[in-house]
C-alpha cells in the first residue's frame, strides 16, 4: 500500500487530496481539504499576487505540509493553475512558498491541465468511450478558465484553454452595474462560442456535453 498527496493551487481555492493506493488500481480516499484564497482576484485585476496573499498562501501550504506529515507522506504532487501561472511575480511566489513552507509547487501548462481534467473525466464516467464515439464536448469550468476538449470517434476536433472562468469574468466586469453585468458576460461568452464553432466543420455532429470543474455547481444552482 502507498499513500500519496495531491495539492491543487487554483485561482479561488487551495485543495489537497490524500489517498491510499494498492494493487489492481485500488484507491481509498483518506482526506480532502479545501482552503479558499482568491489568488485569481489579484492576478486577473492587477497582474500579480500581492505580498499579503503570498503570505496567506504560505500559511495554507504549511497546514497542508503538517497534514502530509500526519499521514507520513513524502511522495506528493503540488500544482498551480491560472491564478499563479499568469502572475508576473510567479517565480517569487514559487520561491517564497518553497522557502517558508517546504512545499515545492509546479506550474501546469494549459495543455497539461486540459489533459489531466480530461483524463479524470475519462476514468470517472462509465460510458465515456461511447460519448466520445458519438461526439462529445467536454468543458471544465473553473475560476480562471474554461477548458474545452471536443472529440468524435478517435479524433480530437478542438482542445483549448479559454480565459472565461467565473472569477475572471467577475473581475473583468466588476465596474459594470449588476443590472447590466449579466448582459455583458452573456455577449462575451457568445463571442467565445462563435469563435469555437467557426473552427469546427458543421458536418460534424456532437451529441453530448459533459461538464466538470469548481464552477459547475454554481451554474447548476
trRosetta pair geometry for C-beta under 8 A, 3 or more apart (Angstrom, degrees):
i j d omega theta_ij theta_ji phi_ij phi_ji
1 20 5.5 3 -177 -180 110 109
1 21 7.0 152 -158 76 60 41
1 22 5.0 -29 -102 -85 72 96
2 20 7.0 155 79 -158 36 61
2 21 5.0 -25 65 62 89 93
2 22 7.5 161 19 -78 71 47
2 75 7.3 -17 177 55 110 144
3 18 6.8 12 -175 -177 101 94
3 19 7.2 -179 -145 95 62 34
3 20 5.1 -32 -93 -99 75 73
3 21 7.6 164 -89 15 26 74
3 30 7.0 1 -136 -4 110 154
3 71 5.6 -145 160 152 152 114
3 72 7.1 88 58 79 143 77
3 73 5.0 -104 115 -92 109 100
3 75 7.7 141 90 55 59 99
4 18 7.4 -179 90 -145 41 57
4 19 6.3 -15 59 62 83 77
4 21 6.4 11 6 -3 113 119
4 73 6.7 134 -123 -149 18 122
4 75 5.5 -54 -112 104 80 101
4 76 6.5 151 -170 -100 64 52
4 77 7.6 15 176 2 108 92
5 16 6.2 -7 -171 -170 103 102
5 17 7.2 157 -155 82 54 47
5 18 4.9 -18 -102 -99 80 83
5 64 7.7 139 171 175 139 99
5 67 7.7 134 -121 106 141 99
5 68 5.1 -73 -18 -105 164 101
5 71 7.4 137 -62 68 113 136
5 73 4.9 106 -19 133 111 154
5 75 7.6 147 25 94 76 54
5 76 3.8 -18 68 -115 98 110
5 77 7.5 -177 95 29 60 56
6 16 6.9 162 83 -152 51 52
6 17 4.7 -7 57 57 102 95
6 18 7.8 -171 22 -74 67 40
6 76 7.0 -167 -72 -162 28 78
6 77 5.4 -6 -118 63 69 95
6 78 7.9 162 -167 -83 40 43
6 79 7.9 -16 -170 12 83 104
7 14 7.1 -11 -170 -174 93 93
7 15 7.2 160 -154 87 47 51
7 16 4.9 -12 -102 -101 74 86
7 61 7.6 63 -167 -122 153 83
7 64 5.8 69 -106 178 127 154
7 76 6.6 43 -8 164 101 119
7 77 7.0 -165 31 98 72 49
7 78 3.8 -3 64 -115 120 81
7 79 6.9 159 88 22 67 58
7 103 7.0 -16 48 -170 170 132
7 105 7.8 -88 99 -106 124 83
8 14 7.2 164 86 -158 57 47
8 15 4.5 -3 56 58 103 99
8 16 7.6 -170 21 -74 68 41
8 17 8.0 29 -4 -1 104 99
8 79 5.8 -14 -112 68 60 91
8 81 7.2 16 -172 -17 91 109
9 14 5.5 -10 -111 -112 63 84
9 39 7.3 25 167 10 97 153
9 57 7.2 48 -141 -153 125 117
9 78 7.1 44 -19 176 105 88
9 79 6.9 -158 25 99 80 41
9 80 4.3 -24 71 -104 115 75
9 81 7.1 -174 88 14 63 70
9 83 7.0 -120 139 68 84 117
9 84 5.9 34 114 -18 123 134
9 105 6.3 -4 4 -136 143 131
10 13 5.4 10 60 58 114 61
10 14 7.1 -172 27 -84 75 33
10 15 6.8 30 -4 2 114 103
10 39 7.9 162 106 39 40 110
10 40 7.8 -29 144 -33 68 117
10 81 5.4 6 -119 38 60 122
10 83 6.1 87 152 3 37 129
10 142 6.6 -124 -156 -176 124 126
10 143 6.2 106 154 30 111 121
10 144 7.2 -153 -175 -7 80 112
10 214 6.8 108 164 -23 165 153
11 38 7.0 14 148 -152 65 61
11 39 6.1 -119 -147 69 42 84
11 40 3.0 40 -174 -51 100 130
11 43 7.2 -101 -133 47 94 129
11 44 7.6 47 -160 -29 126 119
11 81 6.5 -74 -34 89 82 105
11 82 5.4 -12 -65 75 118 94
11 83 3.5 166 -106 -57 58 108
11 142 6.8 118 24 140 115 106
11 143 3.9 -153 77 94 114 117
11 144 3.8 150 -39 -50 149 103
11 165 6.5 88 48 125 159 159
11 167 5.5 -173 125 58 122 144
11 168 7.4 -37 175 -47 161 89
12 36 6.7 -30 155 -146 75 80
12 37 7.6 154 172 75 31 36
12 38 5.0 -2 -127 -106 62 75
12 39 7.8 -129 -70 31 23 67
12 40 5.9 -39 -58 22 66 123
12 83 7.4 -172 -29 -68 42 142
12 143 3.9 165 -16 -81 115 163
12 167 5.3 -179 -66 -54 115 148
12 214 6.8 -179 56 125 123 154
13 34 5.6 3 170 -170 135 91
13 35 6.4 155 -165 79 81 41
13 36 4.8 -47 -103 -107 93 50
13 37 6.5 112 -118 31 37 59
13 38 8.0 -4 -51 -73 53 55
13 143 7.8 138 7 -21 79 146
13 214 7.1 171 32 -138 120 151
14 33 8.0 -11 111 115 87 96
14 34 7.4 154 81 -156 53 44
14 35 4.5 -11 58 61 102 98
14 36 8.0 -146 21 -69 70 7
14 37 6.0 18 -15 29 99 112
14 57 7.2 143 -62 -139 134 74
14 60 4.8 121 40 148 160 144
14 61 7.4 -120 -154 -66 154 67
14 64 7.3 -107 150 -49 127 134
15 32 7.5 -11 -169 -171 93 83
15 33 6.9 164 -153 87 47 59
15 34 5.2 -7 -104 -104 81 73
15 35 7.8 -171 -73 24 38 66
16 31 7.5 -3 112 113 97 100
16 32 7.2 175 89 -149 57 41
16 33 4.6 6 51 51 98 102
16 64 4.9 165 -63 -130 153 112
16 67 6.6 117 112 81 152 145
17 29 7.2 -62 -168 -135 94 99
17 31 7.5 170 -153 91 36 60
17 32 5.3 3 -109 -109 71 83
18 29 7.5 100 83 -164 54 61
18 30 4.6 -61 110 69 98 107
18 31 4.3 17 45 51 116 94
18 32 7.4 -149 26 -67 71 46
18 67 7.1 -138 -40 143 144 110
18 68 7.6 -173 -97 -99 125 62
18 71 5.7 150 -174 0 147 172
18 73 6.7 -129 -136 -39 113 159
19 27 5.4 3 169 -169 137 91
19 28 6.3 154 -165 76 81 43
19 29 5.1 -46 -103 -103 94 46
19 30 5.8 172 -105 6 31 87
20 27 7.4 149 77 -156 49 44
20 28 4.6 -16 59 61 99 100
20 30 5.9 85 -21 -44 93 116
21 26 6.5 138 -162 85 49 70
21 27 5.7 -11 -103 -101 75 69
21 28 7.9 -167 -72 23 32 72
22 26 3.8 -16 60 66 96 127
22 27 8.0 -161 24 -65 72 33
22 28 7.8 31 -2 -3 107 105
23 26 6.4 32 64 8 43 113
29 32 6.7 -10 -176 -40 122 106
30 71 6.4 101 126 -119 151 141
31 67 6.6 -150 119 -179 156 124
31 71 7.2 -136 10 -56 132 140
33 63 7.7 -157 165 124 157 112
33 64 6.9 -167 74 -100 144 84
33 67 6.6 -125 -21 -69 149 174
35 60 4.6 176 103 -136 154 121
35 63 7.1 115 -63 68 153 141
37 53 6.6 142 178 -154 110 96
37 56 5.6 171 -131 125 133 120
37 57 6.1 168 129 -84 158 71
37 60 6.3 -115 -16 -33 144 153
38 41 4.1 48 132 -10 116 112
38 42 7.6 142 119 -6 76 78
38 83 7.8 -147 -177 -128 44 137
38 143 7.7 -141 -131 -179 84 151
38 167 6.5 -171 -146 -148 109 143
39 42 5.9 -53 -170 36 48 110
39 43 6.1 36 143 -13 77 113
39 49 5.6 -17 -156 -113 95 117
39 53 5.9 149 -106 157 70 135
39 57 6.7 44 -78 -77 121 127
39 83 3.8 93 91 164 108 126
39 84 6.3 -2 139 -59 150 71
39 87 7.5 -65 165 -54 107 136
40 43 5.4 -60 -136 46 39 108
40 44 5.2 24 170 -11 77 115
40 82 6.7 41 -106 101 108 96
40 83 4.1 -84 -63 -103 75 98
40 143 5.4 -178 14 131 162 117
40 144 5.3 -145 -113 -82 136 92
40 165 7.5 -80 -161 97 157 140
40 167 4.7 83 100 112 139 139
40 168 6.5 -84 174 -66 124 74
40 171 7.5 -150 136 -17 89 144
41 44 6.6 -54 -126 43 18 99
41 45 6.2 -4 171 1 55 121
41 167 6.8 -90 -65 178 69 117
41 171 6.2 173 -131 -85 58 130
42 45 6.6 -87 -150 45 17 95
42 46 5.9 -51 -170 45 61 105
42 48 6.5 -62 155 99 107 40
42 49 4.7 94 104 -117 148 48
42 50 5.3 -137 -118 -8 136 84
42 53 5.7 -139 -32 32 147 157
42 83 7.9 74 54 -167 90 90
42 87 7.2 24 109 -109 106 117
43 46 7.7 -71 -106 58 11 65
43 47 6.7 21 -157 -149 47 14
43 48 6.9 51 -104 -89 58 4
43 49 6.2 -9 -61 -64 86 77
43 82 7.4 168 110 140 151 75
43 83 5.3 169 13 -156 145 52
43 84 7.5 -121 -72 -73 148 20
43 86 5.3 102 174 84 126 97
43 87 4.6 -86 -108 -76 107 85
44 86 7.7 50 -76 94 63 138
44 144 7.5 -162 -63 -125 123 79
44 167 6.9 159 12 124 155 91
44 168 4.8 -155 -125 -121 149 72
44 171 4.4 111 110 73 120 154
44 172 7.2 -74 165 -51 115 76
45 171 5.0 -115 -64 -172 94 126
45 174 7.9 -7 -103 16 120 144
46 50 7.8 54 65 -57 144 89
47 87 7.1 122 156 -140 46 53
47 88 5.2 25 149 -11 98 116
48 87 5.2 90 -131 -166 45 90
48 88 4.7 -57 -80 47 97 93
48 89 4.5 60 -151 5 112 107
49 53 5.3 -113 -177 85 91 117
49 54 5.6 113 123 -63 113 85
49 57 7.7 0 174 -16 143 143
49 83 7.7 72 -83 158 116 85
49 84 7.2 -9 -41 -110 141 65
49 87 4.9 -6 -20 -138 92 153
49 89 6.0 -123 39 70 80 109
49 90 7.7 90 4 -87 117 54
49 93 5.5 56 50 -84 142 129
50 53 4.8 86 61 13 86 99
50 54 7.0 -140 100 -9 44 85
51 54 5.3 -48 -145 32 37 117
51 55 6.5 36 155 -18 66 102
52 55 6.0 -59 -157 36 29 108
52 56 6.5 27 147 -17 64 107
53 56 5.1 -46 -140 37 42 114
53 57 6.1 50 155 -24 67 100
54 57 5.7 -52 -151 34 28 114
54 58 6.6 32 149 -22 61 105
54 92 7.4 -43 -119 123 149 98
54 93 5.7 -132 -118 -116 103 76
54 96 5.5 23 172 93 123 151
54 97 7.3 -126 -170 -56 80 89
55 58 5.5 -50 -150 32 34 115
55 59 6.7 39 151 -22 64 100
56 59 5.6 -50 -153 31 35 114
56 60 6.7 35 150 -17 64 102
57 60 5.8 -55 -154 35 34 111
57 61 6.4 31 151 -17 67 107
57 93 7.3 8 76 -160 157 101
57 97 6.0 -57 116 -94 108 123
58 61 5.7 -55 -146 39 33 111
58 62 6.4 39 152 -24 65 102
58 96 6.6 -83 -71 133 127 94
58 97 5.1 -152 -94 -116 80 71
58 100 4.8 7 -160 95 136 124
58 101 5.1 -160 -158 -42 74 115
59 62 5.6 -51 -151 31 32 114
59 63 6.9 34 150 -18 62 100
60 63 5.7 -52 -157 32 36 112
60 64 6.5 35 147 -17 66 104
61 64 5.3 -50 -148 37 38 115
61 65 6.3 45 150 -25 67 100
61 78 7.8 56 -132 -148 110 148
61 97 5.6 79 19 -168 164 109
61 101 3.9 41 106 179 115 165
61 103 4.4 -128 -179 29 119 146
61 105 8.0 -76 -113 -56 143 113
62 65 5.5 -46 -146 30 34 115
62 66 6.7 36 153 -19 63 101
62 100 7.5 -58 -63 135 112 81
62 101 4.8 -120 -65 -124 70 94
62 103 8.0 -131 -68 -14 40 118
63 66 5.8 -52 -153 34 33 111
63 67 6.6 33 148 -19 64 104
64 67 5.5 -54 -152 35 36 113
64 68 6.5 39 149 -21 67 101
64 101 8.0 39 54 178 96 129
64 103 6.6 44 84 -88 117 151
65 68 5.6 -51 -151 33 35 113
65 69 6.5 34 150 -17 65 104
65 101 5.8 -179 -27 175 137 86
65 102 6.0 87 -127 70 150 97
65 103 5.6 -127 -69 -58 106 104
66 69 5.6 -53 -149 37 34 113
66 70 6.4 44 148 -29 64 101
67 70 5.3 -45 -149 27 35 119
67 71 6.8 16 157 -2 63 104
68 71 6.3 -68 -154 48 31 97
68 73 4.5 -97 -163 68 79 105
68 74 7.7 115 161 -77 113 29
68 76 5.9 -51 -123 -52 137 147
69 72 7.1 29 -171 -82 37 37
69 73 7.6 -97 -62 42 21 70
73 76 5.9 79 140 -57 115 103
77 106 7.6 -47 -169 28 79 124
78 103 5.5 93 -53 171 173 103
78 104 6.4 146 48 83 122 51
78 105 4.9 -80 118 -104 111 60
78 106 6.6 129 85 15 64 77
79 105 7.2 136 -109 -161 13 74
79 106 5.5 -33 -107 72 65 87
79 107 7.5 115 -162 -120 67 16
79 108 5.0 41 -174 -39 117 110
80 83 7.1 -110 -173 67 93 82
80 84 3.7 -38 175 52 137 139
80 85 6.2 167 120 -46 99 77
80 90 7.8 163 115 -153 154 112
80 94 7.9 -110 -5 -85 150 96
80 105 5.4 49 -30 173 111 120
80 106 6.9 -169 16 90 83 36
80 107 4.9 -37 67 -105 105 65
80 108 6.7 -170 74 9 47 80
81 84 7.1 98 59 33 32 88
81 85 6.2 -56 162 -9 29 120
81 108 5.8 -17 -95 50 63 116
81 113 5.9 91 -122 -114 101 142
81 142 7.2 -30 129 125 159 161
81 144 6.1 176 125 38 110 145
81 145 7.6 -126 164 17 117 114
82 85 5.2 -60 -118 46 31 112
82 86 5.4 11 -172 -6 72 115
82 142 7.7 148 19 97 121 127
82 143 7.9 -159 62 87 117 80
82 144 3.2 170 65 155 137 154
82 145 5.4 143 -42 -23 149 107
82 163 8.0 152 -149 -114 148 79
82 165 7.1 179 58 -10 154 150
82 168 7.8 -38 126 -61 145 129
83 86 7.4 -54 -129 38 7 94
83 87 7.2 16 151 -35 47 111
83 143 7.4 15 -57 93 113 121
83 144 5.8 -130 -47 -69 71 133
84 87 5.6 -53 -153 15 37 119
84 90 5.3 105 170 -129 76 103
84 93 5.8 -148 -141 104 104 153
84 94 7.7 102 179 -59 130 86
84 105 7.4 -63 152 149 171 142
84 107 6.2 -134 106 -107 110 101
85 90 6.6 42 -125 -110 16 153
85 107 5.0 133 -97 -165 83 115
85 108 7.1 -69 -72 62 132 61
85 110 8.0 141 150 -54 163 75
86 90 7.8 126 56 -57 17 129
86 144 7.7 170 9 -161 131 130
87 90 4.5 131 73 -62 92 82
87 93 6.4 56 89 -16 145 144
89 92 4.4 -33 178 37 94 121
89 93 6.0 106 119 -28 82 92
90 93 5.2 -51 -148 34 38 118
90 94 6.3 37 155 -19 69 102
90 107 6.7 40 170 -80 137 145
91 94 5.8 -52 -148 36 32 110
91 95 6.3 28 155 -15 65 109
92 95 5.8 -59 -144 41 30 108
92 96 5.9 27 160 -20 68 111
93 96 6.1 -57 -141 37 23 108
93 97 6.3 14 164 -11 62 112
93 105 7.9 -50 125 67 92 148
94 97 6.3 -61 -144 40 23 103
94 98 6.2 22 159 -18 61 112
94 105 5.4 -131 -126 67 83 107
94 107 7.5 -74 -76 -38 132 103
95 98 5.9 -61 -148 38 26 110
95 99 6.2 24 157 -19 64 111
96 99 5.9 -59 -148 37 27 110
96 100 6.2 -8 166 9 65 116
97 100 6.5 -73 -136 53 26 90
97 101 5.3 -23 -179 25 68 121
97 103 6.3 -50 148 68 100 95
97 105 6.0 28 87 -7 136 127
98 101 7.0 -70 -112 54 14 80
98 102 7.0 49 -171 -114 52 20
98 103 6.7 -119 -105 72 53 46
98 104 5.5 43 -115 -99 109 59
98 105 7.0 -125 -62 14 91 82
108 112 4.7 -134 -165 88 88 117
108 113 4.6 105 133 -63 130 91
108 116 7.3 -63 -146 6 145 140
109 112 4.6 93 56 6 81 104
109 113 7.0 -149 91 -8 41 87
110 113 5.5 -57 -146 36 33 113
110 114 6.3 35 157 -21 67 103
110 145 7.4 -148 -126 -164 105 174
110 147 7.5 -177 -169 -109 87 109
110 160 7.8 6 148 -168 130 47
110 161 3.6 -118 -161 12 123 149
111 114 5.8 -50 -148 33 31 112
111 115 6.4 32 153 -19 63 108
111 159 7.6 67 -128 133 77 120
111 161 7.8 -112 -57 -16 41 116
112 115 5.7 -58 -150 37 31 113
112 116 6.3 30 155 -20 67 106
113 116 5.9 -54 -147 35 30 109
113 117 6.4 25 158 -13 64 108
113 145 7.9 81 113 63 146 142
113 147 6.5 -135 116 -91 101 153
113 161 6.7 56 73 -89 121 137
114 117 6.1 -62 -149 40 28 106
114 118 6.0 25 156 -18 66 113
114 140 7.5 -176 -123 28 59 131
114 147 4.8 -166 -102 -171 83 126
114 148 8.0 -27 -132 57 119 31
114 149 6.1 135 179 -59 109 109
114 159 5.8 116 151 -177 154 103
114 160 7.5 121 -87 60 152 3
114 161 6.0 -128 -55 -60 110 94
115 118 5.8 -59 -144 40 26 111
115 119 6.0 27 157 -20 64 110
116 119 5.8 -55 -144 37 27 111
116 120 6.4 33 154 -24 62 105
117 120 5.6 -52 -151 31 30 115
117 121 6.7 27 153 -15 63 103
117 138 7.9 160 121 146 100 119
117 140 4.3 -19 168 -68 152 160
117 147 5.9 104 54 85 152 146
117 212 6.4 176 -174 85 103 131
117 213 7.5 13 -146 -73 136 88
118 121 5.9 -56 -154 36 32 108
118 122 6.3 35 149 -24 65 108
118 138 5.9 99 -115 110 86 155
118 140 7.9 -105 -57 -30 62 125
118 149 4.9 30 -96 6 130 163
119 122 5.4 -53 -146 34 33 116
119 123 6.4 20 159 -10 66 107
120 123 6.3 -66 -150 42 27 100
120 124 6.1 15 156 -15 64 119
120 212 7.4 167 95 162 115 168
121 124 5.7 -69 -140 42 30 107
121 125 5.7 6 175 -2 74 114
121 128 6.6 142 134 -116 80 132
121 138 6.0 167 73 -146 164 130
121 140 8.0 -137 -38 -72 129 103
121 210 6.2 118 -172 135 141 134
121 212 5.7 -137 -79 -27 114 146
122 125 7.1 -52 -120 42 18 92
122 128 4.9 156 -137 146 53 161
124 128 7.9 91 62 -54 55 132
125 128 4.3 110 85 -66 102 96
125 131 7.1 -11 127 5 139 144
125 210 6.7 -46 -64 -143 165 144
127 130 4.5 -37 176 38 94 119
127 131 6.1 105 117 -27 84 92
128 131 5.5 -55 -152 34 35 114
128 132 6.4 37 152 -20 68 103
129 132 5.7 -51 -150 35 33 113
129 133 6.4 37 151 -23 64 105
130 133 5.5 -50 -148 32 34 115
130 134 6.4 20 158 -8 66 109
131 134 6.2 -67 -148 44 28 100
131 136 4.5 69 144 -84 93 127
131 207 7.9 -141 -150 79 62 97
131 208 4.6 -83 -153 67 97 164
131 210 6.5 50 169 -39 156 130
132 135 8.0 63 -175 -57 26 10
132 136 5.1 -55 -93 9 45 132
132 151 5.1 -18 -146 106 89 120
132 152 7.2 173 173 -120 57 21
132 153 7.2 150 138 -67 82 3
132 154 8.0 60 144 -83 119 37
133 152 7.5 45 -177 -168 20 55
133 153 5.6 46 -137 -99 56 50
134 152 7.5 -79 111 -137 19 82
134 207 4.5 -45 141 38 109 134
134 208 6.3 79 88 -11 110 110
135 151 7.6 -171 -139 98 39 46
135 152 4.2 1 -97 -103 71 105
135 204 6.9 155 -120 163 125 85
135 205 5.4 -133 -31 109 166 61
135 206 3.7 -146 156 -119 116 45
135 207 4.8 105 64 7 102 75
135 208 6.6 148 92 22 63 77
136 150 7.2 -176 94 -146 54 47
136 151 5.5 -5 58 61 94 83
136 152 7.2 165 17 -80 63 56
136 206 6.8 -147 -17 -156 9 94
136 207 7.7 -30 -73 59 52 70
136 208 4.7 -21 -109 74 73 107
136 209 7.7 154 -159 -90 60 24
136 210 6.2 -2 -167 5 108 112
137 148 6.8 -28 -167 -155 86 99
137 149 7.9 152 -159 80 41 47
137 150 5.2 -8 -107 -106 69 86
137 206 5.6 63 -34 168 96 141
137 208 7.0 -171 28 97 67 56
137 209 4.9 -15 68 -110 105 71
137 210 7.2 169 86 26 53 66
138 148 7.0 142 80 -156 59 47
138 149 4.5 -10 59 60 111 93
138 150 7.4 -164 24 -75 69 39
138 151 7.5 8 0 13 108 101
138 210 5.0 -18 -110 69 71 103
138 211 7.9 166 -160 -84 50 30
138 212 7.6 -2 -174 11 90 104
139 146 6.2 -16 -165 -172 98 98
139 147 7.2 148 -157 77 46 51
139 148 5.5 -9 -102 -101 73 75
139 209 6.9 -4 7 -168 113 91
139 210 7.3 163 26 84 67 50
139 211 5.1 -21 72 -108 94 75
139 212 7.6 166 91 29 50 61
139 213 7.7 -70 130 0 68 130
140 146 7.2 159 80 -160 53 47
140 147 4.2 -5 55 56 104 104
140 148 7.9 -152 25 -66 69 35
140 211 7.5 146 -93 -162 32 55
140 212 4.9 -24 -110 75 78 89
140 213 4.3 127 -175 -58 65 114
141 146 5.3 -5 -108 -113 69 84
141 165 7.1 147 -172 -125 63 64
141 166 6.9 70 162 -33 100 100
141 211 6.3 -9 4 -161 109 106
141 212 7.6 161 24 82 67 37
141 213 4.2 174 60 74 48 146
141 214 7.7 -121 104 54 65 55
141 215 4.5 -90 126 67 100 109
141 216 5.7 128 56 -64 110 72
141 219 6.8 41 89 -24 158 140
142 145 5.8 19 55 54 103 63
142 146 7.6 -177 27 -83 66 39
142 147 7.5 27 4 -3 106 101
142 165 5.2 -35 89 -125 64 119
142 166 7.6 -125 128 15 28 91
142 213 4.6 -116 -63 -160 65 116
142 214 5.2 59 -133 29 69 100
142 215 6.1 157 -131 -3 15 103
143 165 4.9 51 128 162 25 129
143 166 5.6 -63 -121 56 49 87
143 167 3.8 21 -173 3 94 121
143 168 7.1 122 150 -18 60 78
143 214 6.0 -23 -31 77 86 132
143 215 6.5 149 -68 -52 50 112
144 163 7.6 -55 163 -134 70 65
144 165 4.1 101 88 4 12 163
144 167 6.5 -22 -68 57 49 108
144 168 5.6 80 -144 -40 43 118
145 161 4.9 0 177 -175 149 93
145 162 6.2 138 -165 68 87 42
145 163 6.0 -53 -108 -101 80 38
145 164 6.9 59 -153 42 44 55
145 165 4.8 -17 -17 -47 19 109
145 168 7.4 48 -65 -3 45 147
146 161 7.7 155 79 -159 42 50
146 162 4.8 -24 64 65 90 101
146 164 4.5 -22 2 68 117 102
146 165 6.3 -176 -37 -71 64 55
146 192 7.6 74 56 166 141 153
147 160 7.4 -162 -146 100 57 39
147 161 5.0 -18 -103 -106 84 73
147 162 7.4 175 -85 20 33 72
147 213 7.8 154 32 -76 97 133
148 158 6.2 -9 119 116 112 108
148 159 7.0 -165 98 -134 65 35
148 160 5.8 1 56 56 94 75
148 162 6.8 22 0 -2 108 115
148 196 6.9 -12 94 -127 169 144
149 156 6.8 -53 -167 -143 90 104
149 158 7.3 -180 -146 94 29 64
149 159 4.9 16 -113 -110 75 86
150 156 7.4 108 78 -168 54 60
150 157 4.5 -60 106 67 101 105
150 158 4.1 28 36 46 115 95
150 159 7.4 -146 26 -62 65 53
150 196 7.9 132 -26 178 145 116
150 200 6.9 -55 120 -96 157 133
150 206 6.7 -49 -158 -105 104 144
151 155 6.4 167 -154 88 72 49
151 156 5.1 -37 -98 -106 96 54
151 157 6.1 178 -97 7 32 84
152 155 5.7 -13 66 61 71 98
152 157 6.3 37 9 -33 94 122
152 204 6.0 -169 7 -167 157 108
152 205 7.6 114 -121 70 147 55
152 206 6.6 -111 -71 -93 114 74
156 159 5.7 -7 173 -33 125 114
157 200 5.9 49 160 -120 127 99
157 201 8.0 -114 -145 23 121 88
157 204 6.4 137 -111 157 150 166
158 196 6.4 90 180 -158 165 94
158 199 6.2 104 -96 100 122 125
158 200 6.4 -62 -35 -74 127 103
160 196 7.9 -154 47 -107 132 102
162 192 5.9 99 173 -150 148 124
163 168 5.9 -123 179 150 80 159
164 168 6.9 -154 -153 78 10 123
164 169 6.2 31 -165 -59 57 113
164 188 7.2 166 -123 133 103 107
164 189 6.3 105 -159 -103 138 79
164 192 5.6 -3 -62 -81 150 165
165 168 4.4 84 61 12 89 110
165 169 6.8 -161 87 -9 42 87
165 215 7.0 165 -163 -21 74 148
166 169 6.1 -58 -148 36 25 107
166 170 6.4 27 154 -21 62 108
166 215 4.2 162 -19 -117 136 144
166 218 6.5 71 -124 69 162 152
167 170 5.5 -54 -149 34 33 115
167 171 6.5 28 155 -15 66 105
168 171 5.9 -60 -152 38 30 107
168 172 6.2 34 151 -25 66 108
169 172 5.5 -52 -143 33 33 115
169 173 6.3 -3 168 10 67 110
169 185 5.4 71 175 -125 128 110
169 188 6.9 162 -130 90 109 149
170 173 6.9 -78 -146 52 21 85
170 174 6.4 52 153 -71 61 89
171 174 5.6 -19 -145 -27 33 120
172 188 7.7 109 108 -120 145 166
173 176 4.8 -39 -177 27 86 119
173 181 5.1 127 139 -145 126 92
173 184 5.1 154 -126 98 136 135
173 185 6.0 -102 1 -61 161 87
173 188 7.8 -128 -53 -19 127 148
176 180 5.4 -104 170 87 109 102
176 181 4.8 144 98 -89 110 75
176 184 5.5 63 84 -3 176 155
177 180 5.2 67 66 22 88 97
177 181 6.7 -138 94 -34 38 89
178 181 5.2 -36 -133 8 36 125
180 183 5.4 -57 -168 38 60 115
180 184 6.3 60 139 -23 83 103
181 184 5.7 -57 -152 35 36 111
181 185 6.3 31 155 -15 70 106
182 185 5.7 -54 -146 40 34 110
182 186 6.1 40 153 -25 66 107
183 186 5.6 -52 -145 35 30 115
183 187 6.5 28 156 -17 63 105
184 187 6.0 -56 -151 36 29 108
184 188 6.3 32 151 -22 63 108
185 188 5.5 -55 -148 36 33 115
185 189 6.3 29 156 -15 67 106
186 189 6.0 -57 -148 39 28 107
186 190 6.3 34 152 -25 63 107
187 190 5.4 -50 -146 32 33 116
187 191 6.7 38 154 -22 63 99
188 191 6.0 -53 -159 29 30 111
188 192 6.9 31 145 -18 62 104
189 192 5.3 -50 -153 33 40 116
189 193 6.4 39 151 -19 69 102
190 193 5.8 -53 -148 36 33 110
190 194 6.3 35 153 -21 65 106
191 194 5.7 -55 -148 35 31 113
191 195 6.5 33 154 -21 64 104
192 195 5.9 -58 -154 32 29 111
192 196 6.6 23 153 -15 64 107
193 196 5.8 -58 -151 37 33 109
193 197 6.1 32 154 -20 68 109
194 197 5.8 -54 -143 38 30 111
194 198 6.3 35 156 -26 63 106
195 198 5.9 -55 -152 29 28 114
195 199 7.2 21 153 -16 60 105
196 199 6.1 -65 -162 32 35 108
196 200 6.9 20 150 -14 68 112
197 200 5.9 -69 -152 37 37 107
200 204 6.0 -100 174 54 98 127
201 204 4.8 91 76 -12 92 103
211 216 5.0 147 136 -117 115 123
211 219 7.7 -83 163 69 159 146
212 216 6.2 -72 -157 -35 16 147
213 216 5.3 121 64 -28 73 99
214 217 7.9 -53 176 21 39 98
215 218 5.1 -49 -164 36 64 119
215 219 6.2 67 140 -24 81 100
216 219 5.6 -56 -152 36 36 112
216 220 6.3 35 152 -20 69 106
217 220 5.5 -53 -146 37 34 113
217 221 6.4 36 155 -20 66 104
218 221 5.9 -57 -153 35 30 110
